Amino acid sequence: MNNEVKKAMAAMKKQEVKTAEVTTTLGRPVDPNSTRQQLLALKEQLKEAGVEIKRGRPVDSSSERQKRLRELEERKAANGGVVQRGRPVDPNSDRQVKLQEQLAKLQARLVAAQQNNTGE
C-alpha cells in the first residue's frame, strides 16, 4: 500500500511539472558592463574582423616536450605516418605461432564457407 501511495505522488508531481510554465530565467543575471563581458565583446569584434585570437598559454619551442614532439613528428613522417611504440613483436614466439595457426584455420573455414555458398 505504501508503494502505491508513492507511485501516485510521483505521478502527481510529474503532472504538476508538465502543466507548470516556467517564466523565470535560471541563474545569475549578466551585467553587460562587467570587465568580462566587455572583454568577450572585444574578442567577438576581433573575430568578426578576421583577426586571429591566440588562446591559452604560449608554447616554449625550446622545451623538452616540444623537442620530443618534433622528434615524434619526424619519425612519423619517415615511416609514412605510422609510429611504432613499445616492444617489437617476435614472430617466432609461442604466442605468435599459435595466433598464426588460428588465423590460418579461420581463413580456411572462410574459404570453405564461400565455396559452399557459391556451389549451391
C-alpha positions as CSV (number, residue, x, y, z in Angstrom):
1,M,0.0,0.0,0.0
2,N,2.8,2.4,0.8
3,N,4.3,1.8,-2.7
4,E,1.0,2.7,-4.3
5,V,1.0,6.0,-2.4
6,K,4.5,6.8,-3.5
7,K,3.7,5.9,-7.1
8,A,0.6,8.1,-7.0
9,M,2.6,11.0,-5.5
10,A,5.2,10.7,-8.2
11,A,2.6,10.7,-10.9
12,M,1.0,13.9,-9.5
13,K,4.4,15.6,-9.3
14,K,5.0,14.7,-13.0
15,Q,1.7,16.2,-14.0
16,E,2.5,19.4,-12.0
17,V,5.8,19.7,-13.8
18,K,4.2,19.3,-17.2
19,T,1.4,21.8,-16.5
20,A,3.6,24.5,-14.8
21,E,5.1,27.1,-17.2
22,V,8.5,28.4,-16.4
23,T,8.5,32.2,-16.7
24,T,11.7,33.0,-14.7
25,T,15.2,32.5,-16.0
26,L,17.6,30.5,-14.0
27,G,21.0,31.6,-12.9
28,R,22.6,34.8,-12.1
29,P,21.8,37.8,-14.3
30,V,24.6,39.1,-16.6
31,D,26.0,42.5,-16.2
32,P,26.8,43.9,-19.6
33,N,29.2,46.5,-18.2
34,S,31.4,43.9,-16.4
35,T,35.0,43.6,-17.4
36,R,34.5,40.0,-18.6
37,Q,31.5,40.9,-20.8
38,Q,33.5,43.8,-22.3
39,L,36.4,41.5,-23.0
40,L,34.2,38.9,-24.6
41,A,32.6,41.6,-26.8
42,L,36.0,42.8,-27.8
43,K,37.1,39.3,-28.7
44,E,34.0,38.8,-30.7
45,Q,34.6,42.1,-32.6
46,L,38.2,41.0,-33.4
47,K,37.0,37.6,-34.6
48,E,34.5,39.2,-36.9
49,A,37.2,41.5,-38.2
50,G,39.2,38.4,-39.1
51,V,42.0,38.9,-36.6
52,E,43.3,35.6,-35.2
53,I,43.0,35.4,-31.4
54,K,45.6,33.4,-29.7
55,R,44.3,31.2,-26.9
56,G,45.9,29.6,-23.9
57,R,49.5,29.6,-22.7
58,P,52.2,30.4,-25.2
59,V,54.4,27.5,-26.3
60,D,58.1,27.5,-25.5
61,S,59.7,25.9,-28.6
62,S,62.9,25.1,-26.8
63,S,61.2,23.0,-24.1
64,E,61.9,19.3,-23.7
65,R,58.3,18.4,-24.6
66,Q,58.4,20.4,-27.8
67,K,61.7,18.7,-28.8
68,R,60.1,15.2,-28.1
69,L,57.0,16.2,-30.2
70,R,59.2,17.4,-33.1
71,E,61.2,14.1,-33.0
72,L,57.9,12.1,-32.9
73,E,56.6,14.0,-36.0
74,E,59.9,13.4,-37.8
75,R,59.7,9.7,-37.1
76,K,56.1,9.6,-38.2
77,A,57.0,11.4,-41.5
78,A,59.9,9.0,-42.1
79,N,57.7,5.9,-41.5
80,G,54.8,7.0,-43.7
81,G,52.6,8.3,-41.0
82,V,52.9,5.4,-38.6
83,V,54.9,5.4,-35.3
84,Q,55.7,2.1,-33.8
85,R,55.7,2.2,-30.0
86,G,56.5,-0.4,-27.4
87,R,58.4,-3.7,-27.7
88,P,58.6,-5.2,-31.2
89,V,56.7,-8.4,-31.9
90,D,58.8,-11.6,-32.1
91,P,57.2,-13.6,-34.9
92,N,58.8,-16.9,-33.6
93,S,57.3,-16.7,-30.1
94,D,54.9,-19.3,-29.0
95,R,52.0,-16.9,-28.8
96,Q,52.6,-15.5,-32.3
97,V,52.9,-19.1,-33.8
98,K,49.7,-20.0,-32.1
99,L,47.9,-16.9,-33.4
100,Q,49.2,-17.6,-36.9
101,E,47.8,-21.2,-36.7
102,Q,44.4,-19.8,-35.5
103,L,44.4,-17.3,-38.3
104,A,45.2,-20.0,-40.9
105,K,42.3,-22.2,-39.6
106,L,39.9,-19.3,-39.7
107,Q,40.9,-18.3,-43.2
108,A,40.4,-22.0,-44.3
109,R,36.9,-22.0,-42.8
110,L,36.0,-18.8,-44.5
111,V,37.2,-20.1,-47.9
112,A,35.2,-23.3,-47.4
113,A,32.1,-21.4,-46.4
114,Q,32.4,-19.2,-49.5
115,Q,32.8,-22.3,-51.7
116,N,29.8,-23.9,-50.1
117,N,27.7,-20.7,-50.7
118,T,28.8,-20.4,-54.4
119,G,28.4,-24.1,-55.0
120,E,24.8,-24.3,-54.0
